[in-house]
Amino acid sequence: MTRENNEGVLMLLYIHIPFCDSKCSYCAFNSYVDKFHLKQAYMEALYKQLQHELTHFKVEEKSIETLFIGGGTPSTISPQLFEPIFDLLEVYFQDEIEITTEANPNSATYQWLQGMKELGVNRVSFGVQSFHPHKLKLLNRAHTPQQAKDALINAEKAGFKNISLDLIYATAGDTKDLLQNDLHNAFSLPINHLSAYALTIEQNTSFENKPNMSHEELHLTQWLFDSIKSKGFSQYEISNFGTYRSKHNLGYWHYKDYIGAGAGAVGKLNNKRFYPPSDIESYIKNPLNIKEEHLLVEDQRIEKIFLSLRSIIGLNKEVLEKYELQRAQLLVEEKKLSYKDGRFYNNNYLLADEITLFISS
């Protein structure tokens, strides 16, 4: 496979762990609950792909600025199995690298958290989703509210300073009282970041034939966002709030290049995307069987508009065609966008999709 020269450029790195404690009713990610026996072989294949990508992306020493380990459930993999990968990557890490791992409360034991901290992980993001037992059961989450609280407290005890949790809203049965209770519990814990995701119905999920499980009321969503911000957590992209801002998240919005390692991951370099096999067995058999997609200039331009209006990054006016620039200026007059130093900023992320369509259609 041929790839453009990327020397001297800072990179993001994403590692996908496809093993899961349970399959959540809403989850469309590449994850499996019945293939734990393949963990060792999977991590060995992941090592091989990373060796390959470091060469083909021409990654230099100290040029990886963030690492995000997602899934699936990374906390189903022991720190010992991660150790060879961290040994391989260490020379490429920037001194102030942000290393995030996702975790589920029921599998992220104190010992696991301590082990990951010792490897160099300095940020942990917990898939809590709710502190309401009935809602957790509805979403097919494997943990209890108390396990969620214990896990976050253990993360602080293990020495993590940057701790995040996810909440899901727009679920059938959500009320202001329920969401208020979720926020009360969340802010009683040692977090400096919170992600709030609207429940969406995806294909090939348990909820696929139950569209009524997703029910968003925009006034309730706005109340939720305002409540989070009232706690001092500023909103820096459509679903993320905090006194800390994830460098990895912002890297995507900046349209930076990134290596995607693991079954079902995606990588990007300049005008190409790369797709390793999504099936675990196929990935283990040949992790270097990576498909390429060429991105057209126009596709990249539209993606930049879409991403920049969903975050504090803002939209560089140089990206816009003449007629798009006129539309963006009209939105400034209507106070839907703000303009400063050559960039347009979205005043309401809930309107991001509509604004993008208005500007670019």
Contacts in CASP RR format, 6 or more apart in sequence:
PFRMAT RR
TARGET T0000
AUTHOR 0000-0000-0000
METHOD contacts of the structure
MODEL  1
MTRENNEGVLMLLYIHIPFCDSKCSYCAFNSYVDKFHLKQAYMEALYKQL
QHELTHFKVEEKSIETLFIGGGTPSTISPQLFEPIFDLLEVYFQDEIEIT
TEANPNSATYQWLQGMKELGVNRVSFGVQSFHPHKLKLLNRAHTPQQAKD
ALINAEKAGFKNISLDLIYATAGDTKDLLQNDLHNAFSLPINHLSAYALT
IEQNTSFENKPNMSHEELHLTQWLFDSIKSKGFSQYEISNFGTYRSKHNL
GYWHYKDYIGAGAGAVGKLNNKRFYPPSDIESYIKNPLNIKEEHLLVEDQ
RIEKIFLSLRSIIGLNKEVLEKYELQRAQLLVEEKKLSYKDGRFYNNNYL
LADEITLFISS
1 56 0 8 1.000
1 274 0 8 1.000
1 290 0 8 1.000
1 292 0 8 1.000
3 56 0 8 1.000
3 57 0 8 1.000
3 58 0 8 1.000
3 269 0 8 1.000
3 272 0 8 1.000
4 269 0 8 1.000
4 270 0 8 1.000
4 271 0 8 1.000
4 272 0 8 1.000
5 58 0 8 1.000
6 57 0 8 1.000
6 58 0 8 1.000
6 59 0 8 1.000
6 257 0 8 1.000
6 269 0 8 1.000
6 270 0 8 1.000
7 58 0 8 1.000
7 60 0 8 1.000
8 60 0 8 1.000
8 63 0 8 1.000
9 63 0 8 1.000
9 257 0 8 1.000
10 63 0 8 1.000
10 64 0 8 1.000
10 65 0 8 1.000
10 94 0 8 1.000
10 256 0 8 1.000
11 57 0 8 1.000
11 59 0 8 1.000
11 63 0 8 1.000
11 64 0 8 1.000
11 65 0 8 1.000
11 256 0 8 1.000
11 257 0 8 1.000
11 258 0 8 1.000
11 259 0 8 1.000
12 64 0 8 1.000
12 65 0 8 1.000
12 66 0 8 1.000
12 67 0 8 1.000
12 68 0 8 1.000
12 248 0 8 1.000
12 251 0 8 1.000
12 252 0 8 1.000
12 256 0 8 1.000
12 257 0 8 1.000
12 258 0 8 1.000
12 259 0 8 1.000
13 64 0 8 1.000
13 66 0 8 1.000
13 67 0 8 1.000
13 68 0 8 1.000
13 89 0 8 1.000
13 258 0 8 1.000
13 259 0 8 1.000
13 260 0 8 1.000
13 261 0 8 1.000
14 67 0 8 1.000
14 68 0 8 1.000
14 70 0 8 1.000
14 248 0 8 1.000
14 258 0 8 1.000
14 259 0 8 1.000
14 260 0 8 1.000
14 261 0 8 1.000
14 265 0 8 1.000
14 266 0 8 1.000
14 267 0 8 1.000
15 46 0 8 1.000
15 50 0 8 1.000
15 67 0 8 1.000
15 68 0 8 1.000
15 69 0 8 1.000
15 70 0 8 1.000
15 85 0 8 1.000
15 260 0 8 1.000
15 261 0 8 1.000
15 262 0 8 1.000
15 265 0 8 1.000
16 30 0 8 1.000
16 70 0 8 1.000
16 71 0 8 1.000
16 72 0 8 1.000
16 260 0 8 1.000
16 261 0 8 1.000
16 262 0 8 1.000
16 263 0 8 1.000
16 264 0 8 1.000
16 265 0 8 1.000
17 69 0 8 1.000
17 70 0 8 1.000
17 71 0 8 1.000
17 72 0 8 1.000
17 73 0 8 1.000
17 74 0 8 1.000
17 76 0 8 1.000
17 77 0 8 1.000
18 30 0 8 1.000
18 31 0 8 1.000
18 32 0 8 1.000
18 35 0 8 1.000
18 42 0 8 1.000
18 71 0 8 1.000
18 72 0 8 1.000
18 262 0 8 1.000
18 263 0 8 1.000
18 264 0 8 1.000
18 280 0 8 1.000
19 31 0 8 1.000
19 32 0 8 1.000
19 33 0 8 1.000
19 35 0 8 1.000
19 36 0 8 1.000
19 39 0 8 1.000
19 42 0 8 1.000
19 72 0 8 1.000
19 73 0 8 1.000
19 76 0 8 1.000
19 77 0 8 1.000
20 27 0 8 1.000
20 31 0 8 1.000
20 32 0 8 1.000
20 33 0 8 1.000
20 71 0 8 1.000
20 72 0 8 1.000
20 73 0 8 1.000
20 76 0 8 1.000
21 33 0 8 1.000
21 73 0 8 1.000
21 76 0 8 1.000
21 104 0 8 1.000
21 106 0 8 1.000
21 107 0 8 1.000
21 142 0 8 1.000
22 33 0 8 1.000
22 140 0 8 1.000
22 141 0 8 1.000
22 142 0 8 1.000
23 31 0 8 1.000
23 33 0 8 1.000
23 140 0 8 1.000
23 206 0 8 1.000
24 129 0 8 1.000
24 139 0 8 1.000
24 140 0 8 1.000
24 141 0 8 1.000
25 138 0 8 1.000
25 139 0 8 1.000
25 140 0 8 1.000
25 205 0 8 1.000
25 206 0 8 1.000
25 207 0 8 1.000
25 213 0 8 1.000
26 139 0 8 1.000
26 168 0 8 1.000
26 199 0 8 1.000
26 200 0 8 1.000
26 201 0 8 1.000
26 202 0 8 1.000
26 205 0 8 1.000
26 206 0 8 1.000
26 207 0 8 1.000
26 213 0 8 1.000
27 202 0 8 1.000
27 205 0 8 1.000
28 202 0 8 1.000
28 203 0 8 1.000
28 204 0 8 1.000
28 205 0 8 1.000
29 71 0 8 1.000
29 72 0 8 1.000
30 71 0 8 1.000
30 72 0 8 1.000
30 263 0 8 1.000
30 264 0 8 1.000
30 278 0 8 1.000
31 71 0 8 1.000
31 72 0 8 1.000
31 73 0 8 1.000
32 280 0 8 1.000
35 280 0 8 1.000
36 76 0 8 1.000
38 280 0 8 1.000
38 281 0 8 1.000
38 284 0 8 1.000
39 76 0 8 1.000
39 77 0 8 1.000
39 81 0 8 1.000
40 81 0 8 1.000
41 284 0 8 1.000
42 263 0 8 1.000
42 280 0 8 1.000
42 283 0 8 1.000
42 284 0 8 1.000
43 77 0 8 1.000
43 81 0 8 1.000
43 82 0 8 1.000
43 84 0 8 1.000
43 85 0 8 1.000
44 284 0 8 1.000
45 262 0 8 1.000
45 283 0 8 1.000
45 284 0 8 1.000
45 287 0 8 1.000
46 85 0 8 1.000
46 261 0 8 1.000
46 262 0 8 1.000
46 287 0 8 1.000
47 84 0 8 1.000
47 85 0 8 1.000
47 88 0 8 1.000
48 287 0 8 1.000
48 288 0 8 1.000
49 261 0 8 1.000
49 262 0 8 1.000
49 276 0 8 1.000
49 287 0 8 1.000
49 288 0 8 1.000
49 290 0 8 1.000
50 85 0 8 1.000
50 88 0 8 1.000
50 89 0 8 1.000
50 259 0 8 1.000
50 261 0 8 1.000
51 88 0 8 1.000
52 287 0 8 1.000
52 288 0 8 1.000
53 59 0 8 1.000
53 259 0 8 1.000
53 260 0 8 1.000
53 261 0 8 1.000
54 88 0 8 1.000
54 92 0 8 1.000
54 259 0 8 1.000
57 257 0 8 1.000
57 259 0 8 1.000
57 269 0 8 1.000
59 92 0 8 1.000
59 259 0 8 1.000
60 92 0 8 1.000
61 91 0 8 1.000
61 92 0 8 1.000
62 91 0 8 1.000
62 92 0 8 1.000
62 93 0 8 1.000
62 94 0 8 1.000
62 95 0 8 1.000
63 92 0 8 1.000
63 94 0 8 1.000
64 89 0 8 1.000
64 92 0 8 1.000
64 93 0 8 1.000
64 94 0 8 1.000
64 97 0 8 1.000
65 94 0 8 1.000
65 97 0 8 1.000
65 98 0 8 1.000
65 247 0 8 1.000
66 97 0 8 1.000
66 98 0 8 1.000
66 99 0 8 1.000
66 100 0 8 1.000
66 247 0 8 1.000
66 248 0 8 1.000
66 251 0 8 1.000
67 89 0 8 1.000
67 93 0 8 1.000
67 97 0 8 1.000
67 98 0 8 1.000
67 99 0 8 1.000
67 100 0 8 1.000
67 248 0 8 1.000
68 100 0 8 1.000
68 101 0 8 1.000
68 248 0 8 1.000
69 82 0 8 1.000
69 99 0 8 1.000
69 100 0 8 1.000
69 101 0 8 1.000
69 102 0 8 1.000
69 121 0 8 1.000
70 101 0 8 1.000
70 102 0 8 1.000
71 102 0 8 1.000
72 102 0 8 1.000
73 102 0 8 1.000
73 103 0 8 1.000
73 104 0 8 1.000
73 107 0 8 1.000
74 101 0 8 1.000
74 102 0 8 1.000
74 103 0 8 1.000
75 101 0 8 1.000
75 102 0 8 1.000
75 103 0 8 1.000
75 104 0 8 1.000
75 107 0 8 1.000
75 108 0 8 1.000
75 112 0 8 1.000
76 104 0 8 1.000
76 107 0 8 1.000
78 112 0 8 1.000
79 112 0 8 1.000
79 115 0 8 1.000
79 116 0 8 1.000
79 118 0 8 1.000
79 119 0 8 1.000
82 116 0 8 1.000
82 119 0 8 1.000
83 119 0 8 1.000
86 119 0 8 1.000
86 120 0 8 1.000
93 99 0 8 1.000
97 122 0 8 1.000
98 122 0 8 1.000
98 123 0 8 1.000
98 162 0 8 1.000
98 246 0 8 1.000
98 247 0 8 1.000
98 248 0 8 1.000
99 120 0 8 1.000
99 121 0 8 1.000
99 122 0 8 1.000
99 123 0 8 1.000
100 121 0 8 1.000
100 122 0 8 1.000
100 123 0 8 1.000
100 124 0 8 1.000
100 125 0 8 1.000
100 162 0 8 1.000
100 246 0 8 1.000
100 248 0 8 1.000
101 116 0 8 1.000
101 121 0 8 1.000
101 123 0 8 1.000
101 124 0 8 1.000
101 125 0 8 1.000
102 124 0 8 1.000
102 125 0 8 1.000
102 126 0 8 1.000
102 127 0 8 1.000
103 112 0 8 1.000
103 113 0 8 1.000
103 124 0 8 1.000
103 125 0 8 1.000
103 126 0 8 1.000
103 127 0 8 1.000
103 151 0 8 1.000
104 126 0 8 1.000
104 127 0 8 1.000
104 142 0 8 1.000
104 143 0 8 1.000
105 126 0 8 1.000
105 127 0 8 1.000
105 128 0 8 1.000
105 143 0 8 1.000
105 147 0 8 1.000
105 148 0 8 1.000
105 150 0 8 1.000
105 151 0 8 1.000
105 152 0 8 1.000
106 142 0 8 1.000
106 143 0 8 1.000
106 144 0 8 1.000
106 147 0 8 1.000
106 151 0 8 1.000
107 142 0 8 1.000
108 124 0 8 1.000
108 126 0 8 1.000
108 151 0 8 1.000
108 154 0 8 1.000
108 155 0 8 1.000
109 154 0 8 1.000
110 154 0 8 1.000
110 157 0 8 1.000
110 158 0 8 1.000
113 124 0 8 1.000
113 151 0 8 1.000
113 154 0 8 1.000
113 155 0 8 1.000
113 158 0 8 1.000
113 160 0 8 1.000
114 158 0 8 1.000
115 158 0 8 1.000
116 124 0 8 1.000
117 158 0 8 1.000
117 159 0 8 1.000
117 160 0 8 1.000
122 160 0 8 1.000
122 161 0 8 1.000
122 162 0 8 1.000
123 160 0 8 1.000
123 162 0 8 1.000
123 163 0 8 1.000
123 164 0 8 1.000
123 246 0 8 1.000
124 155 0 8 1.000
124 160 0 8 1.000
124 162 0 8 1.000
124 163 0 8 1.000
124 164 0 8 1.000
125 163 0 8 1.000
125 164 0 8 1.000
125 165 0 8 1.000
125 166 0 8 1.000
125 193 0 8 1.000
125 195 0 8 1.000
126 148 0 8 1.000
126 151 0 8 1.000
126 152 0 8 1.000
126 155 0 8 1.000
126 163 0 8 1.000
126 164 0 8 1.000
126 165 0 8 1.000
126 166 0 8 1.000
127 165 0 8 1.000
127 166 0 8 1.000
128 143 0 8 1.000
128 148 0 8 1.000
128 152 0 8 1.000
128 165 0 8 1.000
128 166 0 8 1.000
128 167 0 8 1.000
128 186 0 8 1.000
129 135 0 8 1.000
129 136 0 8 1.000
129 139 0 8 1.000
129 141 0 8 1.000
129 166 0 8 1.000
129 167 0 8 1.000
129 168 0 8 1.000
130 136 0 8 1.000
130 139 0 8 1.000
130 141 0 8 1.000
130 145 0 8 1.000
130 167 0 8 1.000
130 168 0 8 1.000
130 178 0 8 1.000
130 182 0 8 1.000
131 145 0 8 1.000
131 148 0 8 1.000
131 149 0 8 1.000
131 181 0 8 1.000
131 182 0 8 1.000
131 185 0 8 1.000
131 186 0 8 1.000
132 145 0 8 1.000
132 178 0 8 1.000
132 181 0 8 1.000
132 182 0 8 1.000
133 144 0 8 1.000
133 145 0 8 1.000
135 171 0 8 1.000
135 173 0 8 1.000
135 174 0 8 1.000
135 178 0 8 1.000
136 143 0 8 1.000
136 144 0 8 1.000
136 145 0 8 1.000
138 171 0 8 1.000
138 213 0 8 1.000
139 168 0 8 1.000
139 171 0 8 1.000
140 206 0 8 1.000
143 151 0 8 1.000
145 185 0 8 1.000
148 165 0 8 1.000
149 185 0 8 1.000
149 189 0 8 1.000
152 163 0 8 1.000
152 165 0 8 1.000
152 189 0 8 1.000
152 190 0 8 1.000
152 191 0 8 1.000
153 189 0 8 1.000
153 190 0 8 1.000
155 163 0 8 1.000
155 190 0 8 1.000
156 163 0 8 1.000
156 190 0 8 1.000
161 192 0 8 1.000
162 192 0 8 1.000
162 193 0 8 1.000
162 244 0 8 1.000
163 189 0 8 1.000
163 190 0 8 1.000
163 191 0 8 1.000
163 192 0 8 1.000
163 193 0 8 1.000
164 191 0 8 1.000
164 192 0 8 1.000
164 193 0 8 1.000
164 194 0 8 1.000
164 195 0 8 1.000
164 244 0 8 1.000
164 246 0 8 1.000
165 186 0 8 1.000
165 189 0 8 1.000
165 191 0 8 1.000
165 193 0 8 1.000
165 194 0 8 1.000
165 195 0 8 1.000
166 194 0 8 1.000
166 195 0 8 1.000
166 196 0 8 1.000
166 197 0 8 1.000
167 182 0 8 1.000
167 183 0 8 1.000
167 186 0 8 1.000
167 194 0 8 1.000
167 195 0 8 1.000
167 196 0 8 1.000
167 197 0 8 1.000
168 196 0 8 1.000
168 197 0 8 1.000
168 198 0 8 1.000
168 199 0 8 1.000
169 179 0 8 1.000
169 196 0 8 1.000
169 197 0 8 1.000
169 198 0 8 1.000
169 199 0 8 1.000
169 216 0 8 1.000
169 220 0 8 1.000
169 221 0 8 1.000
169 224 0 8 1.000
170 198 0 8 1.000
170 199 0 8 1.000
170 214 0 8 1.000
170 215 0 8 1.000
170 216 0 8 1.000
170 217 0 8 1.000
170 221 0 8 1.000
171 199 0 8 1.000
171 213 0 8 1.000
171 214 0 8 1.000
171 215 0 8 1.000
172 212 0 8 1.000
172 213 0 8 1.000
172 214 0 8 1.000
172 215 0 8 1.000
173 215 0 8 1.000
174 215 0 8 1.000
174 220 0 8 1.000
176 220 0 8 1.000
176 223 0 8 1.000
179 220 0 8 1.000
179 224 0 8 1.000
179 227 0 8 1.000
180 227 0 8 1.000
183 224 0 8 1.000
183 227 0 8 1.000
183 228 0 8 1.000
183 231 0 8 1.000
186 194 0 8 1.000
187 231 0 8 1.000
192 242 0 8 1.000
192 243 0 8 1.000
192 244 0 8 1.000
193 233 0 8 1.000
193 240 0 8 1.000
193 241 0 8 1.000
193 242 0 8 1.000
193 243 0 8 1.000
193 244 0 8 1.000
193 245 0 8 1.000
193 246 0 8 1.000
194 228 0 8 1.000
194 233 0 8 1.000
194 240 0 8 1.000
194 241 0 8 1.000
194 242 0 8 1.000
195 239 0 8 1.000
195 240 0 8 1.000
195 241 0 8 1.000
196 224 0 8 1.000
196 225 0 8 1.000
196 228 0 8 1.000
196 239 0 8 1.000
196 240 0 8 1.000
196 241 0 8 1.000
197 239 0 8 1.000
198 214 0 8 1.000
198 216 0 8 1.000
198 221 0 8 1.000
198 239 0 8 1.000
199 207 0 8 1.000
199 213 0 8 1.000
199 214 0 8 1.000
199 216 0 8 1.000
200 214 0 8 1.000
201 207 0 8 1.000
201 208 0 8 1.000
201 210 0 8 1.000
201 211 0 8 1.000
201 213 0 8 1.000
201 214 0 8 1.000
202 208 0 8 1.000
207 213 0 8 1.000
207 214 0 8 1.000
218 350 0 8 1.000
221 350 0 8 1.000
222 350 0 8 1.000
225 235 0 8 1.000
225 241 0 8 1.000
225 350 0 8 1.000
228 235 0 8 1.000
228 241 0 8 1.000
229 235 0 8 1.000
229 241 0 8 1.000
232 242 0 8 1.000
232 243 0 8 1.000
233 241 0 8 1.000
233 242 0 8 1.000
233 243 0 8 1.000
234 241 0 8 1.000
234 242 0 8 1.000
234 243 0 8 1.000
235 241 0 8 1.000
235 349 0 8 1.000
236 242 0 8 1.000
236 245 0 8 1.000
236 250 0 8 1.000
236 311 0 8 1.000
236 312 0 8 1.000
237 249 0 8 1.000
237 250 0 8 1.000
237 253 0 8 1.000
237 310 0 8 1.000
237 311 0 8 1.000
237 312 0 8 1.000
237 349 0 8 1.000
238 310 0 8 1.000
238 311 0 8 1.000
238 349 0 8 1.000
238 350 0 8 1.000
238 352 0 8 1.000
240 246 0 8 1.000
240 249 0 8 1.000
250 311 0 8 1.000
250 312 0 8 1.000
250 313 0 8 1.000
251 258 0 8 1.000
252 258 0 8 1.000
252 307 0 8 1.000
253 307 0 8 1.000
253 308 0 8 1.000
253 310 0 8 1.000
253 311 0 8 1.000
253 313 0 8 1.000
254 313 0 8 1.000
255 300 0 8 1.000
255 303 0 8 1.000
255 304 0 8 1.000
255 307 0 8 1.000
255 308 0 8 1.000
257 267 0 8 1.000
257 268 0 8 1.000
257 269 0 8 1.000
257 270 0 8 1.000
258 267 0 8 1.000
258 268 0 8 1.000
259 267 0 8 1.000
260 266 0 8 1.000
260 267 0 8 1.000
260 274 0 8 1.000
260 276 0 8 1.000
261 276 0 8 1.000
262 276 0 8 1.000
262 283 0 8 1.000
262 287 0 8 1.000
263 276 0 8 1.000
263 277 0 8 1.000
263 278 0 8 1.000
263 279 0 8 1.000
263 280 0 8 1.000
263 282 0 8 1.000
263 283 0 8 1.000
264 275 0 8 1.000
264 276 0 8 1.000
264 277 0 8 1.000
264 278 0 8 1.000
264 283 0 8 1.000
265 275 0 8 1.000
265 276 0 8 1.000
266 273 0 8 1.000
266 274 0 8 1.000
266 275 0 8 1.000
267 273 0 8 1.000
267 274 0 8 1.000
267 275 0 8 1.000
268 274 0 8 1.000
271 294 0 8 1.000
271 295 0 8 1.000
271 296 0 8 1.000
271 297 0 8 1.000
271 300 0 8 1.000
272 292 0 8 1.000
272 293 0 8 1.000
272 294 0 8 1.000
272 295 0 8 1.000
273 292 0 8 1.000
273 293 0 8 1.000
273 295 0 8 1.000
274 290 0 8 1.000
274 291 0 8 1.000
274 292 0 8 1.000
274 293 0 8 1.000
275 290 0 8 1.000
275 291 0 8 1.000
275 292 0 8 1.000
275 293 0 8 1.000
276 283 0 8 1.000
276 287 0 8 1.000
276 289 0 8 1.000
276 290 0 8 1.000
277 283 0 8 1.000
277 286 0 8 1.000
277 287 0 8 1.000
277 289 0 8 1.000
282 289 0 8 1.000
301 319 0 8 1.000
302 360 0 8 1.000
304 315 0 8 1.000
304 316 0 8 1.000
304 319 0 8 1.000
305 315 0 8 1.000
305 319 0 8 1.000
305 320 0 8 1.000
305 324 0 8 1.000
305 356 0 8 1.000
305 359 0 8 1.000
305 360 0 8 1.000
306 352 0 8 1.000
306 356 0 8 1.000
307 313 0 8 1.000
308 314 0 8 1.000
308 315 0 8 1.000
308 316 0 8 1.000
308 319 0 8 1.000
309 315 0 8 1.000
309 344 0 8 1.000
309 346 0 8 1.000
309 352 0 8 1.000
309 355 0 8 1.000
309 356 0 8 1.000
310 346 0 8 1.000
310 349 0 8 1.000
310 352 0 8 1.000
311 349 0 8 1.000
312 345 0 8 1.000
314 343 0 8 1.000
314 344 0 8 1.000
314 345 0 8 1.000
314 346 0 8 1.000
315 328 0 8 1.000
315 343 0 8 1.000
315 344 0 8 1.000
315 345 0 8 1.000
316 342 0 8 1.000
316 343 0 8 1.000
317 325 0 8 1.000
317 328 0 8 1.000
317 342 0 8 1.000
317 343 0 8 1.000
317 344 0 8 1.000
320 328 0 8 1.000
320 359 0 8 1.000
324 359 0 8 1.000
324 360 0 8 1.000
327 358 0 8 1.000
327 359 0 8 1.000
328 337 0 8 1.000
328 339 0 8 1.000
328 344 0 8 1.000
328 359 0 8 1.000
329 339 0 8 1.000
331 337 0 8 1.000
331 344 0 8 1.000
331 355 0 8 1.000
331 358 0 8 1.000
331 359 0 8 1.000
332 338 0 8 1.000
332 339 0 8 1.000
332 344 0 8 1.000
335 347 0 8 1.000
336 346 0 8 1.000
336 347 0 8 1.000
336 348 0 8 1.000
336 351 0 8 1.000
336 355 0 8 1.000
337 344 0 8 1.000
337 345 0 8 1.000
337 346 0 8 1.000
337 347 0 8 1.000
337 355 0 8 1.000
338 344 0 8 1.000
338 345 0 8 1.000
338 347 0 8 1.000
339 345 0 8 1.000
346 352 0 8 1.000
346 355 0 8 1.000
END
